[in-house]
């Protein structure tokens, strides 16, 4: 997760500063741990609500749909809570 954090900070959000004193590391770890449940939830829905319990359905629900939703959720949450865009008022005070 440390490698992922550094990559995200240097590549995806290089133009933004972290909001937290620890550089956003703890929020990053927390968001990752929470969003790791999304593929499991998709698998549970597929098996228990839709009755799809074959290996192909499991693979599609967890590894395609679940991971796609988890990555999208991580991006949005990182952007909002770990590396927020500074407000225009903050930029006006600094500049």
N, C-alpha and C positions, 0 to 999 in steps of 0.2 A: 504494500500500500504506500510505502514511502516513495518508491520509484514512480508509482502512478500519480501521487501528489505532486512530486517535482515535475513530472511531464505535463500534467494539467496546468500547473502554475506557470511554467515556462512557455508552453505552446498555446493552449486554448485561451488562457486568461492573462497573457503577458502584459496587456495594457491596463490591467486592473490591480489594485492593491487589496490585500486581505483585510478584512474588517477586524479580526481578532488579534490579540497580543501574541499568540503562538504562531502567527502566520496563517491561521485557518486550518491547521493540521487536525485538531480534535474535531472540529465541525466536519471536515472532510471524511475522517474515519467514521464518525457517527452516521453521516449520510450514506456512506458506502455500506455500513452494516445494516441499516434499515432497508435500503433498496435491494439488498441481496435476497430479501424475502419475496420480491415481485415474481421471479420465475417460479418459485415454489407455489405461490398463490395461483398463478396461471395453470400450473400442472394440477393443482387441487381442483380448480374449476373444471378443467378438461375431463378429469377422471370422475369426479363426484357429481357435478351438475350436468355435464353433457354425456357422460357414460362412455367416453372414449379412453380405452385403456390399452390400446395396442402400442408397440414401440414407436411407430411412426408418429402417431398422435402425441405421444409423450415428448418426442423430440421436437416437434413443431411447436407445441404449446410452451414448453420450458425454454428451449434453446433458440427459438426464432422469435415468437411473440413476447415471451417473458424477458429475454435479454434486450430486445428492442425497446420495450417499455421501461425497463430498468435503466438503460443508458440514457434515454430521453429524460427520465425523472432526475437522474444524477446531474445532467447538464443544467437543467432548469434550477434545481436546488443549489448547485454550486454557484451558479450565476447570481442567484438571489441572496444566499446566506453566507457564502464563503468569500467570493470575489465580487461584491456588488459594484455597480457603476456609480461613481461619485455623483452626488446631486449637483445641479447647476449652481446652487447657492454656495456649496463648498468650493467650487472652482472660482466663483466670483470673489470670495474672501481671500483665497490664496493668490489669485492673479491680480 
